[in-house]
Amino acid sequence: MHIDKELDVRGVNCPLPILRTKQSLSEMISGQILRIIATDPGAVIDFQVFADQTGNELMMMSETTDEFIFLLKKK
């Protein structure tokens, strides 16, 4: 899968991962994919709600030992 942009928000907590994601998405065009790497456990719910509220598609969410990976497709 082609990733258009990557955002590393490891080590920052709510609301910064979502705010930085909003900023990154504003610089992208419709259909592009943003990969986000986070460490805040609250990000799991935050990104689900963010996608629902903004219309951006949460394409994938995965968890490793200490990181969460999200793929968002800009609407």
Biopython code that builds the backbone (N, CA, C, O; Angstrom):
import numpy as np
from Bio.PDB.StructureBuilder import StructureBuilder

atoms = [
    (1, "MET", "N", (0.834, -1.173, 0.000)),
    (1, "MET", "CA", (0.000, 0.000, 0.000)),
    (1, "MET", "C", (0.887, 1.247, 0.000)),
    (1, "MET", "O", (1.893, 1.311, 0.707)),
    (2, "HIS", "N", (0.501, 2.220, -0.794)),
    (2, "HIS", "CA", (1.271, 3.466, -0.899)),
    (2, "HIS", "C", (0.894, 4.416, 0.229)),
    (2, "HIS", "O", (-0.281, 4.741, 0.400)),
    (3, "ILE", "N", (1.874, 4.861, 0.994)),
    (3, "ILE", "CA", (1.688, 5.841, 2.063)),
    (3, "ILE", "C", (2.183, 7.186, 1.529)),
    (3, "ILE", "O", (3.325, 7.301, 1.085)),
    (4, "ASP", "N", (1.324, 8.194, 1.576)),
    (4, "ASP", "CA", (1.697, 9.506, 1.048)),
    (4, "ASP", "C", (2.460, 10.358, 2.053)),
    (4, "ASP", "O", (3.308, 11.165, 1.672)),
    (5, "LYS", "N", (2.165, 10.181, 3.321)),
    (5, "LYS", "CA", (2.803, 10.990, 4.356)),
    (5, "LYS", "C", (2.808, 10.198, 5.653)),
    (5, "LYS", "O", (1.903, 9.405, 5.913)),
    (6, "GLU", "N", (3.843, 10.423, 6.471)),
    (6, "GLU", "CA", (3.927, 9.745, 7.761)),
    (6, "GLU", "C", (4.031, 10.786, 8.868)),
    (6, "GLU", "O", (4.722, 11.796, 8.732)),
    (7, "LEU", "N", (3.332, 10.521, 9.960)),
    (7, "LEU", "CA", (3.328, 11.414, 11.108)),
    (7, "LEU", "C", (3.741, 10.615, 12.342)),
    (7, "LEU", "O", (3.115, 9.612, 12.683)),
    (8, "ASP", "N", (4.790, 11.066, 12.998)),
    (8, "ASP", "CA", (5.284, 10.407, 14.210)),
    (8, "ASP", "C", (4.865, 11.238, 15.423)),
    (8, "ASP", "O", (5.388, 12.329, 15.651)),
    (9, "VAL", "N", (3.918, 10.710, 16.193)),
    (9, "VAL", "CA", (3.461, 11.402, 17.404)),
    (9, "VAL", "C", (3.763, 10.555, 18.641)),
    (9, "VAL", "O", (3.041, 10.611, 19.637)),
    (10, "ARG", "N", (4.833, 9.778, 18.564)),
    (10, "ARG", "CA", (5.257, 8.992, 19.714)),
    (10, "ARG", "C", (5.693, 9.928, 20.833)),
    (10, "ARG", "O", (6.396, 10.912, 20.601)),
    (11, "GLY", "N", (5.265, 9.604, 22.047)),
    (11, "GLY", "CA", (5.682, 10.373, 23.208)),
    (11, "GLY", "C", (4.806, 11.572, 23.529)),
    (11, "GLY", "O", (5.047, 12.254, 24.525)),
    (12, "VAL", "N", (3.801, 11.846, 22.717)),
    (12, "VAL", "CA", (2.887, 12.948, 23.025)),
    (12, "VAL", "C", (1.500, 12.397, 23.323)),
    (12, "VAL", "O", (1.092, 11.382, 22.759)),
    (13, "ASN", "N", (0.784, 13.068, 24.208)),
    (13, "ASN", "CA", (-0.529, 12.600, 24.641)),
    (13, "ASN", "C", (-1.638, 13.520, 24.135)),
    (13, "ASN", "O", (-1.396, 14.615, 23.629)),
    (14, "CYS", "N", (-2.848, 13.031, 24.294)),
    (14, "CYS", "CA", (-4.060, 13.736, 23.892)),
    (14, "CYS", "C", (-4.031, 15.166, 24.424)),
    (14, "CYS", "O", (-3.687, 15.381, 25.586)),
    (15, "PRO", "N", (-4.376, 16.118, 23.617)),
    (15, "PRO", "CA", (-4.971, 16.061, 22.270)),
    (15, "PRO", "C", (-3.957, 16.229, 21.136)),
    (15, "PRO", "O", (-4.352, 16.339, 19.976)),
    (16, "LEU", "N", (-2.662, 16.250, 21.449)),
    (16, "LEU", "CA", (-1.658, 16.536, 20.418)),
    (16, "LEU", "C", (-1.653, 15.570, 19.229)),
    (16, "LEU", "O", (-1.497, 16.037, 18.100)),
    (17, "PRO", "N", (-1.814, 14.248, 19.412)),
    (17, "PRO", "CA", (-1.824, 13.392, 18.225)),
    (17, "PRO", "C", (-2.922, 13.769, 17.224)),
    (17, "PRO", "O", (-2.694, 13.769, 16.014)),
    (18, "ILE", "N", (-4.103, 14.087, 17.733)),
    (18, "ILE", "CA", (-5.206, 14.466, 16.841)),
    (18, "ILE", "C", (-4.949, 15.835, 16.218)),
    (18, "ILE", "O", (-5.196, 16.023, 15.027)),
    (19, "LEU", "N", (-4.463, 16.780, 16.992)),
    (19, "LEU", "CA", (-4.192, 18.115, 16.453)),
    (19, "LEU", "C", (-3.135, 18.068, 15.359)),
    (19, "LEU", "O", (-3.267, 18.736, 14.334)),
    (20, "ARG", "N", (-2.099, 17.288, 15.572)),
    (20, "ARG", "CA", (-1.038, 17.166, 14.555)),
    (20, "ARG", "C", (-1.539, 16.410, 13.325)),
    (20, "ARG", "O", (-1.114, 16.682, 12.202)),
    (21, "THR", "N", (-2.440, 15.465, 13.548)),
    (21, "THR", "CA", (-3.049, 14.742, 12.429)),
    (21, "THR", "C", (-3.889, 15.693, 11.591)),
    (21, "THR", "O", (-3.816, 15.673, 10.362)),
    (22, "LYS", "N", (-4.688, 16.526, 12.251)),
    (22, "LYS", "CA", (-5.496, 17.519, 11.533)),
    (22, "LYS", "C", (-4.610, 18.417, 10.682)),
    (22, "LYS", "O", (-4.931, 18.698, 9.527)),
    (23, "GLN", "N", (-3.504, 18.863, 11.245)),
    (23, "GLN", "CA", (-2.572, 19.731, 10.512)),
    (23, "GLN", "C", (-1.997, 19.005, 9.300)),
    (23, "GLN", "O", (-1.932, 19.565, 8.206)),
    (24, "SER", "N", (-1.583, 17.767, 9.498)),
    (24, "SER", "CA", (-1.017, 16.998, 8.382)),
    (24, "SER", "C", (-2.046, 16.774, 7.284)),
    (24, "SER", "O", (-1.732, 16.913, 6.102)),
    (25, "LEU", "N", (-3.259, 16.431, 7.661)),
    (25, "LEU", "CA", (-4.306, 16.191, 6.668)),
    (25, "LEU", "C", (-4.631, 17.451, 5.886)),
    (25, "LEU", "O", (-4.976, 17.375, 4.707)),
    (26, "SER", "N", (-4.526, 18.609, 6.523)),
    (26, "SER", "CA", (-4.838, 19.873, 5.836)),
    (26, "SER", "C", (-3.849, 20.165, 4.712)),
    (26, "SER", "O", (-4.140, 20.948, 3.807)),
    (27, "GLU", "N", (-2.691, 19.538, 4.775)),
    (27, "GLU", "CA", (-1.658, 19.734, 3.758)),
    (27, "GLU", "C", (-1.708, 18.669, 2.660)),
    (27, "GLU", "O", (-0.874, 18.659, 1.755)),
    (28, "MET", "N", (-2.690, 17.778, 2.751)),
    (28, "MET", "CA", (-2.796, 16.667, 1.818)),
    (28, "MET", "C", (-4.021, 16.860, 0.923)),
    (28, "MET", "O", (-4.895, 17.676, 1.215)),
    (29, "ILE", "N", (-4.071, 16.093, -0.175)),
    (29, "ILE", "CA", (-5.229, 16.151, -1.061)),
    (29, "ILE", "C", (-6.106, 14.917, -0.844)),
    (29, "ILE", "O", (-5.660, 13.909, -0.296)),
    (30, "SER", "N", (-7.348, 15.017, -1.282)),
    (30, "SER", "CA", (-8.316, 13.940, -1.120)),
    (30, "SER", "C", (-7.787, 12.624, -1.695)),
    (30, "SER", "O", (-7.238, 12.587, -2.796)),
    (31, "GLY", "N", (-7.963, 11.550, -0.928)),
    (31, "GLY", "CA", (-7.537, 10.224, -1.369)),
    (31, "GLY", "C", (-6.146, 9.828, -0.907)),
    (31, "GLY", "O", (-5.779, 8.656, -0.984)),
    (32, "GLN", "N", (-5.366, 10.794, -0.426)),
    (32, "GLN", "CA", (-4.024, 10.452, 0.052)),
    (32, "GLN", "C", (-4.103, 9.755, 1.410)),
    (32, "GLN", "O", (-5.071, 9.915, 2.153)),
    (33, "ILE", "N", (-3.071, 8.985, 1.711)),
    (33, "ILE", "CA", (-3.048, 8.178, 2.932)),
    (33, "ILE", "C", (-1.962, 8.682, 3.880)),
    (33, "ILE", "O", (-0.810, 8.885, 3.497)),
    (34, "LEU", "N", (-2.377, 8.875, 5.133)),
    (34, "LEU", "CA", (-1.486, 9.321, 6.201)),
    (34, "LEU", "C", (-1.280, 8.162, 7.169)),
    (34, "LEU", "O", (-2.240, 7.564, 7.654)),
    (35, "ARG", "N", (-0.022, 7.857, 7.441)),
    (35, "ARG", "CA", (0.330, 6.822, 8.422)),
    (35, "ARG", "C", (0.749, 7.533, 9.703)),
    (35, "ARG", "O", (1.641, 8.381, 9.689)),
    (36, "ILE", "N", (0.099, 7.181, 10.810)),
    (36, "ILE", "CA", (0.388, 7.808, 12.096)),
    (36, "ILE", "C", (0.936, 6.749, 13.044)),
    (36, "ILE", "O", (0.382, 5.655, 13.156)),
    (37, "ILE", "N", (2.035, 7.087, 13.727)),
    (37, "ILE", "CA", (2.621, 6.215, 14.748)),
    (37, "ILE", "C", (2.464, 6.928, 16.078)),
    (37, "ILE", "O", (2.962, 8.041, 16.251)),
    (38, "ALA", "N", (1.771, 6.293, 17.023)),
    (38, "ALA", "CA", (1.497, 6.908, 18.322)),
    (38, "ALA", "C", (1.830, 5.942, 19.452)),
    (38, "ALA", "O", (1.917, 4.730, 19.253)),
    (39, "THR", "N", (2.015, 6.506, 20.640)),
    (39, "THR", "CA", (2.250, 5.675, 21.830)),
    (39, "THR", "C", (1.177, 5.886, 22.893)),
    (39, "THR", "O", (1.113, 5.128, 23.860)),
    (40, "ASP", "N", (0.338, 6.900, 22.731)),
    (40, "ASP", "CA", (-0.728, 7.191, 23.685)),
    (40, "ASP", "C", (-1.849, 6.163, 23.541)),
    (40, "ASP", "O", (-2.468, 6.094, 22.479)),
    (41, "PRO", "N", (-2.137, 5.353, 24.584)),
    (41, "PRO", "CA", (-3.208, 4.355, 24.480)),
    (41, "PRO", "C", (-4.571, 4.973, 24.179)),
    (41, "PRO", "O", (-5.431, 4.316, 23.592)),
    (42, "GLY", "N", (-4.773, 6.219, 24.571)),
    (42, "GLY", "CA", (-6.033, 6.894, 24.280)),
    (42, "GLY", "C", (-6.238, 7.174, 22.807)),
    (42, "GLY", "O", (-7.349, 7.484, 22.378)),
    (43, "ALA", "N", (-5.171, 7.067, 22.029)),
    (43, "ALA", "CA", (-5.249, 7.340, 20.593)),
    (43, "ALA", "C", (-6.170, 6.356, 19.879)),
    (43, "ALA", "O", (-6.755, 6.698, 18.851)),
    (44, "VAL", "N", (-6.307, 5.151, 20.401)),
    (44, "VAL", "CA", (-7.167, 4.149, 19.757)),
    (44, "VAL", "C", (-8.586, 4.685, 19.628)),
    (44, "VAL", "O", (-9.155, 4.681, 18.536)),
    (45, "ILE", "N", (-9.151, 5.139, 20.719)),
    (45, "ILE", "CA", (-10.506, 5.703, 20.696)),
    (45, "ILE", "C", (-10.500, 7.045, 19.970)),
    (45, "ILE", "O", (-11.397, 7.326, 19.176)),
    (46, "ASP", "N", (-9.501, 7.865, 20.239)),
    (46, "ASP", "CA", (-9.440, 9.202, 19.644)),
    (46, "ASP", "C", (-9.488, 9.149, 18.119)),
    (46, "ASP", "O", (-10.210, 9.928, 17.497)),
    (47, "PHE", "N", (-8.728, 8.241, 17.512)),
    (47, "PHE", "CA", (-8.701, 8.184, 16.053)),
    (47, "PHE", "C", (-9.977, 7.598, 15.467)),
    (47, "PHE", "O", (-10.369, 7.965, 14.360)),
    (48, "GLN", "N", (-10.632, 6.695, 16.189)),
    (48, "GLN", "CA", (-11.924, 6.185, 15.729)),
    (48, "GLN", "C", (-12.961, 7.307, 15.709)),
    (48, "GLN", "O", (-13.698, 7.469, 14.737)),
    (49, "VAL", "N", (-13.006, 8.073, 16.788)),
    (49, "VAL", "CA", (-13.947, 9.196, 16.880)),
    (49, "VAL", "C", (-13.596, 10.266, 15.845)),
    (49, "VAL", "O", (-14.484, 10.800, 15.180)),
    (50, "PHE", "N", (-12.314, 10.578, 15.709)),
    (50, "PHE", "CA", (-11.869, 11.575, 14.739)),
    (50, "PHE", "C", (-12.326, 11.200, 13.334)),
    (50, "PHE", "O", (-12.847, 12.045, 12.606)),
    (51, "ALA", "N", (-12.136, 9.952, 12.952)),
    (51, "ALA", "CA", (-12.541, 9.505, 11.620)),
    (51, "ALA", "C", (-14.056, 9.630, 11.449)),
    (51, "ALA", "O", (-14.524, 10.099, 10.411)),
    (52, "ASP", "N", (-14.812, 9.220, 12.443)),
    (52, "ASP", "CA", (-16.274, 9.317, 12.374)),
    (52, "ASP", "C", (-16.727, 10.766, 12.235)),
    (52, "ASP", "O", (-17.627, 11.064, 11.449)),
    (53, "GLN", "N", (-16.115, 11.653, 12.984)),
    (53, "GLN", "CA", (-16.545, 13.051, 13.002)),
    (53, "GLN", "C", (-16.092, 13.843, 11.780)),
    (53, "GLN", "O", (-16.758, 14.801, 11.388)),
    (54, "THR", "N", (-14.983, 13.464, 11.177)),
    (54, "THR", "CA", (-14.440, 14.244, 10.061)),
    (54, "THR", "C", (-14.734, 13.645, 8.699)),
    (54, "THR", "O", (-14.602, 14.332, 7.686)),
    (55, "GLY", "N", (-15.130, 12.378, 8.650)),
    (55, "GLY", "CA", (-15.387, 11.731, 7.373)),
    (55, "GLY", "C", (-14.155, 11.150, 6.721)),
    (55, "GLY", "O", (-14.242, 10.575, 5.637)),
    (56, "ASN", "N", (-13.000, 11.290, 7.369)),
    (56, "ASN", "CA", (-11.794, 10.636, 6.867)),
    (56, "ASN", "C", (-11.893, 9.152, 7.208)),
    (56, "ASN", "O", (-12.445, 8.780, 8.243)),
    (57, "GLU", "N", (-11.359, 8.316, 6.337)),
    (57, "GLU", "CA", (-11.489, 6.864, 6.521)),
    (57, "GLU", "C", (-10.331, 6.297, 7.334)),
    (57, "GLU", "O", (-9.167, 6.428, 6.957)),
    (58, "LEU", "N", (-10.671, 5.665, 8.455)),
    (58, "LEU", "CA", (-9.670, 4.942, 9.237)),
    (58, "LEU", "C", (-9.526, 3.576, 8.574)),
    (58, "LEU", "O", (-10.330, 2.675, 8.811)),
    (59, "MET", "N", (-8.505, 3.431, 7.747)),
    (59, "MET", "CA", (-8.336, 2.231, 6.932)),
    (59, "MET", "C", (-7.770, 1.057, 7.718)),
    (59, "MET", "O", (-8.092, -0.099, 7.445)),
    (60, "MET", "N", (-6.919, 1.368, 8.703)),
    (60, "MET", "CA", (-6.254, 0.308, 9.440)),
    (60, "MET", "C", (-5.803, 0.839, 10.782)),
    (60, "MET", "O", (-5.440, 2.006, 10.930)),
    (61, "MET", "N", (-5.838, -0.052, 11.753)),
    (61, "MET", "CA", (-5.330, 0.268, 13.082)),
    (61, "MET", "C", (-4.650, -0.995, 13.586)),
    (61, "MET", "O", (-5.240, -2.074, 13.556)),
    (62, "SER", "N", (-3.413, -0.866, 14.048)),
    (62, "SER", "CA", (-2.724, -2.026, 14.592)),
    (62, "SER", "C", (-1.939, -1.615, 15.821)),
    (62, "SER", "O", (-1.649, -0.438, 16.037)),
    (63, "GLU", "N", (-1.606, -2.610, 16.616)),
    (63, "GLU", "CA", (-0.895, -2.352, 17.868)),
    (63, "GLU", "C", (0.286, -3.297, 17.971)),
    (63, "GLU", "O", (0.166, -4.501, 17.745)),
    (64, "THR", "N", (1.437, -2.720, 18.322)),
    (64, "THR", "CA", (2.600, -3.544, 18.638)),
    (64, "THR", "C", (2.788, -3.456, 20.147)),
    (64, "THR", "O", (1.880, -3.019, 20.853)),
    (65, "THR", "N", (3.912, -3.851, 20.638)),
    (65, "THR", "CA", (4.157, -3.868, 22.073)),
    (65, "THR", "C", (3.922, -2.515, 22.723)),
    (65, "THR", "O", (3.281, -2.432, 23.771)),
    (66, "ASP", "N", (4.430, -1.468, 22.117)),
    (66, "ASP", "CA", (4.308, -0.147, 22.744)),
    (66, "ASP", "C", (3.924, 0.963, 21.773)),
    (66, "ASP", "O", (4.065, 2.144, 22.090)),
    (67, "GLU", "N", (3.438, 0.587, 20.589)),
    (67, "GLU", "CA", (3.064, 1.577, 19.583)),
    (67, "GLU", "C", (1.745, 1.218, 18.917)),
    (67, "GLU", "O", (1.355, 0.053, 18.842)),
    (68, "PHE", "N", (1.079, 2.249, 18.440)),
    (68, "PHE", "CA", (-0.162, 2.099, 17.684)),
    (68, "PHE", "C", (0.064, 2.709, 16.303)),
    (68, "PHE", "O", (0.616, 3.802, 16.177)),
    (69, "ILE", "N", (-0.367, 1.991, 15.275)),
    (69, "ILE", "CA", (-0.229, 2.450, 13.901)),
    (69, "ILE", "C", (-1.633, 2.655, 13.335)),
    (69, "ILE", "O", (-2.497, 1.786, 13.457)),
    (70, "PHE", "N", (-1.847, 3.812, 12.718)),
    (70, "PHE", "CA", (-3.116, 4.126, 12.096)),
    (70, "PHE", "C", (-2.875, 4.544, 10.650)),
    (70, "PHE", "O", (-1.893, 5.221, 10.344)),
    (71, "LEU", "N", (-3.777, 4.134, 9.767)),
    (71, "LEU", "CA", (-3.771, 4.606, 8.394)),
    (71, "LEU", "C", (-5.059, 5.354, 8.165)),
    (71, "LEU", "O", (-6.143, 4.785, 8.299)),
    (72, "LEU", "N", (-4.958, 6.611, 7.826)),
    (72, "LEU", "CA", (-6.112, 7.455, 7.555)),
    (72, "LEU", "C", (-6.092, 7.881, 6.095)),
    (72, "LEU", "O", (-5.068, 8.325, 5.574)),
    (73, "LYS", "N", (-7.237, 7.738, 5.447)),
    (73, "LYS", "CA", (-7.374, 8.198, 4.061)),
    (73, "LYS", "C", (-8.163, 9.496, 4.080)),
    (73, "LYS", "O", (-9.288, 9.542, 4.578)),
    (74, "LYS", "N", (-7.572, 10.542, 3.538)),
    (74, "LYS", "CA", (-8.227, 11.848, 3.542)),
    (74, "LYS", "C", (-9.459, 11.829, 2.663)),
    (74, "LYS", "O", (-9.443, 11.317, 1.543)),
    (75, "LYS", "N", (-10.536, 12.403, 3.197)),
    (75, "LYS", "CA", (-11.792, 12.429, 2.409)),
    (75, "LYS", "C", (-11.698, 13.369, 1.242)),
    (75, "LYS", "O", (-12.658, 13.509, 0.483)),
]
sb = StructureBuilder()
sb.init_structure("model")
sb.init_model(0)
sb.init_chain("A")
sb.init_seg("    ")
for serial, (resi, resn, name, xyz) in enumerate(atoms, 1):
    if name == "N":
        sb.init_residue(resn, " ", resi, " ")
    sb.init_atom(name, np.array(xyz, "f"), 0.0, 1.0, " ", f" {name:<3s}", serial, name[0])
structure = sb.get_structure()
